[in-house]
Amino acid sequence: MTKIDGAVKKVGIVVNARKTGAAELCAKLREWLGKRDMEVLDSTSTPLDVIVAQVDFVISLGGDGTMLSIVGHMKSRSVPVLGVNLGSLGFLTEVKQSEVFEELNAYLQQPRCENRVMLSCTARSKADKNERRFLALNDIVVGREGLARILRLEILISGEKFVSFRGDGVVISTATGSTAYSLSAGGAVVHPKLEALIITPICPHVLSLRPMVIAADEKITLRCRTDAPGEKALLTADGQEKLEIDDSYTVEVSRSGTPFQLIKSSRRSYLETLRENFKLPDAEK
């Protein structure tokens, strides 16, 4: 992608209205972009599907969750996204509110995008022939739903059995999502430039079972069983889309053919963002 200032005609703004200052910043951005002859569509009046289908890039005002809410609308078209952090913790939203106009200037003059691996997920039921498809940037999670006590999970990697275990579930994450649920479940932090998938069991009843990092081109197949009839598991994609699944479902997770285009901050690197969010010590201080 090599757009420059004059080539960008239409910009989308996704607004998390619950964040303090989001509406005010949206108004300022509309004015700033309008003065540069750019049409603006924002999520307060335009559906996300329409925004993603029509704009040259998107500005996300909120936190990482706000950015993740855009991902599911990119099944047919991926557009670059600039994340502006209006919260506290953010690994995807590298740009601070005070930096947004400087970063927009930098992007319009010299585009700075990083392609991130996304996950394609298909859940199929043998019982009713139901099929659902999901797209995720961070993770696909299969976990206990409601009062279900425990799950029995079988995991295959590219058709070969990897493990069967009992536990609370499993997280399949990208390197981008390694700092999200996967990390909370005991997974490692994986640099987002690595094209990898991370399989992280949730509270497994096997002490020897540890998270595993595999190549992004492998295909992961999940099958789960519950201990009692009527109990179900819950499949979630980036915590945004959800589907209750039972023993009849097979879940397949693989690398999406479409990458997520993250507009990078011109001021800070991923490692700097990592240091800030994790409050890593500096021995020189």
C-alpha positions as CSV (number, residue, x, y, z in Angstrom):
1,M,0.0,0.0,0.0
2,T,1.4,3.4,-1.0
3,K,-1.2,6.0,-0.4
4,I,-0.2,9.6,0.1
5,D,-2.2,12.6,1.3
6,G,-3.9,13.4,-1.9
7,A,-4.9,9.8,-2.6
8,V,-6.9,9.3,0.6
9,K,-10.5,10.3,-0.2
10,K,-12.6,8.6,2.5
11,V,-11.8,7.9,6.2
12,G,-13.7,5.9,8.8
13,I,-13.9,6.7,12.5
14,V,-14.9,4.0,15.0
15,V,-16.0,5.6,18.2
16,N,-16.3,3.9,21.6
17,A,-18.8,6.3,23.1
18,R,-18.2,5.0,26.6
19,K,-14.6,6.4,26.6
20,T,-14.2,9.9,28.0
21,G,-13.4,12.3,25.3
22,A,-14.2,10.0,22.4
23,A,-17.1,12.0,21.0
24,E,-15.1,15.3,21.3
25,L,-12.1,13.8,19.5
26,C,-14.3,12.4,16.8
27,A,-15.7,15.9,16.1
28,K,-12.2,17.4,16.0
29,L,-11.0,14.6,13.6
30,R,-14.0,15.2,11.3
31,E,-13.1,18.9,11.1
32,W,-9.4,18.2,10.6
33,L,-10.0,15.6,7.8
34,G,-12.7,17.8,6.2
35,K,-10.3,20.6,5.8
36,R,-8.2,18.3,3.8
37,D,-11.0,17.4,1.4
38,M,-11.6,13.9,2.9
39,E,-15.1,12.4,3.4
40,V,-15.6,11.0,6.9
41,L,-17.9,8.1,7.9
42,D,-18.2,7.4,11.7
43,S,-19.8,4.6,13.6
44,T,-22.2,6.9,15.5
45,S,-24.3,7.1,12.3
46,T,-22.9,4.5,9.9
47,P,-22.8,0.7,10.3
48,L,-19.3,-0.8,10.6
49,D,-19.8,-3.0,7.5
50,V,-20.4,0.1,5.4
51,I,-17.4,1.9,6.9
52,V,-15.0,-1.1,6.2
53,A,-16.4,-1.5,2.6
54,Q,-15.9,2.1,1.6
55,V,-13.1,3.8,3.4
56,D,-9.3,4.0,2.7
57,F,-8.4,3.6,6.3
58,V,-10.0,3.6,9.8
59,I,-9.3,5.5,13.0
60,S,-10.3,3.6,16.1
61,L,-11.0,5.7,19.2
62,G,-11.1,3.7,22.4
63,G,-8.9,0.7,23.4
64,D,-7.9,-2.7,22.0
65,G,-11.5,-3.9,22.3
66,T,-12.7,-1.1,20.1
67,M,-10.1,-2.2,17.4
68,L,-11.1,-5.8,17.8
69,S,-14.7,-4.9,17.2
70,I,-13.7,-3.9,13.6
71,V,-12.0,-7.2,12.8
72,G,-15.2,-9.3,12.3
73,H,-16.3,-6.9,9.6
74,M,-13.2,-7.5,7.5
75,K,-14.2,-10.9,6.0
76,S,-14.3,-9.6,2.5
77,R,-12.0,-6.5,2.7
78,S,-9.2,-5.5,5.0
79,V,-8.4,-1.8,5.5
80,P,-5.6,-0.2,7.5
81,V,-6.5,0.8,11.1
82,L,-4.9,3.5,13.3
83,G,-5.6,2.7,17.0
84,V,-5.9,5.7,19.4
85,N,-5.8,4.7,23.0
86,L,-8.3,6.4,25.2
87,G,-8.0,3.9,28.0
88,S,-5.1,2.6,30.1
89,L,-3.8,-0.7,28.7
90,G,-3.3,-1.1,24.9
91,F,-1.0,-3.2,22.8
92,L,-2.8,-2.5,19.5
93,T,-3.7,1.1,20.2
94,E,-0.2,2.5,20.3
95,V,-1.1,6.1,19.6
96,K,-2.1,8.4,22.5
97,Q,-4.8,11.0,22.2
98,S,-2.3,13.9,22.2
99,E,-0.4,12.4,19.3
100,V,-3.3,11.6,16.9
101,F,-2.9,14.6,14.5
102,E,0.8,14.2,14.3
103,E,0.4,10.5,13.5
104,L,-2.2,11.2,10.9
105,N,0.2,13.6,9.2
106,A,2.9,11.1,9.3
107,Y,0.7,8.3,7.9
108,L,-0.7,10.5,5.1
109,Q,2.8,11.5,4.0
110,Q,4.4,8.1,4.4
111,P,2.2,5.1,5.1
112,R,3.5,2.9,7.9
113,C,1.5,-0.4,8.1
114,E,2.4,-3.7,9.7
115,N,0.6,-6.8,8.5
116,R,-0.6,-9.1,11.3
117,V,-1.7,-12.7,11.0
118,M,-5.5,-13.2,11.5
119,L,-7.3,-16.4,12.3
120,S,-10.1,-18.0,10.3
121,C,-12.4,-20.2,12.3
122,T,-15.2,-22.6,11.1
123,A,-17.5,-24.3,13.5
124,R,-19.6,-27.1,12.0
125,S,-22.3,-29.2,13.7
126,K,-22.9,-32.8,12.5
127,A,-26.3,-32.8,14.2
128,D,-28.1,-29.9,12.5
129,K,-25.6,-29.1,9.7
130,N,-25.1,-25.6,11.2
131,E,-21.9,-23.8,10.2
132,R,-20.5,-20.5,11.5
133,R,-17.4,-18.7,10.3
134,F,-15.4,-16.3,12.4
135,L,-12.4,-14.0,11.9
136,A,-10.1,-13.0,14.8
137,L,-7.0,-11.0,15.3
138,N,-6.2,-12.0,18.8
139,D,-7.7,-15.4,19.6
140,I,-10.3,-18.1,19.2
141,V,-11.3,-19.5,22.6
142,V,-13.3,-22.7,23.5
143,G,-14.2,-22.7,27.2
144,R,-16.7,-23.8,29.7
145,E,-20.2,-22.3,29.4
146,G,-22.5,-21.5,32.2
147,L,-22.6,-24.4,34.8
148,A,-20.6,-26.8,32.7
149,R,-18.1,-28.3,35.1
150,I,-15.3,-29.5,32.9
151,L,-14.5,-30.1,29.2
152,R,-12.7,-32.9,27.5
153,L,-10.8,-31.6,24.5
154,E,-9.1,-33.2,21.6
155,I,-6.6,-31.2,19.5
156,L,-5.3,-32.1,16.1
157,I,-2.6,-30.2,14.3
158,S,-2.9,-30.5,10.5
159,G,-4.8,-33.8,10.9
160,E,-2.4,-35.4,13.4
161,K,-3.5,-35.9,16.9
162,F,-1.6,-33.6,19.3
163,V,-3.3,-34.1,22.7
164,S,-6.5,-35.0,24.5
165,F,-7.1,-33.5,28.0
166,R,-9.6,-32.4,30.5
167,G,-9.7,-28.8,31.6
168,D,-11.5,-25.5,31.4
169,G,-10.8,-25.0,27.7
170,V,-8.1,-23.8,25.2
171,V,-7.0,-20.6,23.6
172,I,-5.7,-20.5,20.0
173,S,-4.0,-17.2,19.6
174,T,-1.9,-15.3,17.1
175,A,1.4,-13.7,18.1
176,T,-0.6,-10.4,18.3
177,G,-3.0,-12.1,20.8
178,S,-0.2,-13.6,22.8
179,T,-0.4,-10.6,25.3
180,A,-4.2,-11.1,25.8
181,Y,-6.1,-14.2,27.1
182,S,-3.3,-16.6,26.2
183,L,-0.9,-14.7,28.5
184,S,-3.4,-14.8,31.4
185,A,-3.7,-18.6,30.8
186,G,0.1,-19.1,31.1
187,G,1.2,-18.6,27.5
188,A,4.4,-16.9,26.4
189,V,4.7,-13.4,24.8
190,V,5.4,-13.9,21.1
191,H,6.7,-11.0,19.0
192,P,4.0,-10.0,16.5
193,K,6.4,-10.2,13.5
194,L,6.6,-14.0,14.0
195,E,4.0,-15.8,11.9
196,A,2.9,-18.3,14.6
197,L,-0.1,-19.7,16.4
198,I,-0.1,-20.4,20.1
199,I,-2.1,-23.3,21.7
200,T,-2.6,-22.5,25.3
201,P,-4.7,-24.9,27.5
202,I,-6.8,-23.3,30.2
203,C,-6.4,-25.0,33.6
204,P,-5.5,-28.4,32.1
205,H,-5.8,-31.5,34.4
206,V,-2.4,-32.6,33.1
207,L,0.7,-31.1,34.8
208,S,2.9,-31.9,31.8
209,L,0.8,-30.1,29.3
210,R,2.2,-26.7,28.4
211,P,1.5,-24.0,25.8
212,M,2.8,-24.8,22.3
213,V,3.9,-22.5,19.5
214,I,3.5,-23.8,16.0
215,A,3.8,-22.4,12.4
216,A,1.0,-20.1,11.3
217,D,0.3,-22.3,8.2
218,E,-0.7,-25.3,10.4
219,K,-4.5,-26.1,10.8
220,I,-5.8,-26.8,14.2
221,T,-8.9,-29.0,14.7
222,L,-10.8,-29.0,18.1
223,R,-13.4,-31.4,19.4
224,C,-14.9,-31.1,22.8
225,R,-17.1,-33.1,25.0
226,T,-18.9,-32.2,28.2
227,D,-19.5,-34.3,31.3
228,A,-23.3,-34.2,31.2
229,P,-26.0,-34.1,28.6
230,G,-27.2,-30.6,27.9
231,E,-24.0,-28.9,29.0
232,K,-22.3,-26.8,26.4
233,A,-19.0,-25.0,25.6
234,L,-18.7,-21.5,24.4
235,L,-16.6,-20.5,21.4
236,T,-15.6,-16.8,21.2
237,A,-13.7,-14.9,18.6
238,D,-11.7,-12.0,20.0
239,G,-14.3,-11.8,22.8
240,Q,-16.6,-10.2,20.3
241,E,-18.6,-13.0,18.6
242,K,-19.9,-16.0,20.5
243,L,-21.4,-19.4,19.7
244,E,-22.6,-22.1,22.1
245,I,-21.3,-25.5,20.9
246,D,-22.1,-29.0,22.0
247,D,-20.5,-32.5,21.3
248,S,-21.7,-32.4,17.7
249,Y,-19.4,-29.6,16.7
250,T,-15.9,-29.7,15.1
251,V,-14.0,-26.4,15.2
252,E,-11.2,-25.7,12.7
253,V,-8.8,-22.8,13.1
254,S,-6.3,-21.7,10.5
255,R,-4.5,-18.7,9.3
256,S,-6.7,-16.3,7.4
257,G,-5.8,-15.4,3.8
258,T,-6.3,-11.8,4.7
259,P,-3.9,-10.0,7.1
260,F,-4.8,-7.2,9.5
261,Q,-3.2,-3.9,8.5
262,L,-2.1,-2.1,11.6
263,I,-1.0,1.5,11.2
264,K,2.1,1.8,13.3
265,S,3.1,4.6,15.6
266,S,5.9,6.7,14.3
267,R,7.0,7.5,17.9
268,R,7.2,4.1,19.6
269,S,8.1,0.5,18.8
270,Y,6.3,-2.7,19.9
271,L,9.0,-3.3,22.5
272,E,8.5,0.2,23.9
273,T,4.7,-0.4,24.1
274,L,5.5,-3.7,25.8
275,R,7.8,-2.0,28.4
276,E,5.2,0.6,29.1
277,N,2.3,-1.8,29.6
278,F,4.2,-4.4,31.6
279,K,6.1,-1.7,33.5
280,L,9.3,-3.6,32.9
281,P,12.2,-2.6,35.2
282,D,15.1,-0.5,33.9
283,A,18.4,-1.5,35.8
284,E,20.0,1.9,34.8
285,K,17.5,3.9,36.8
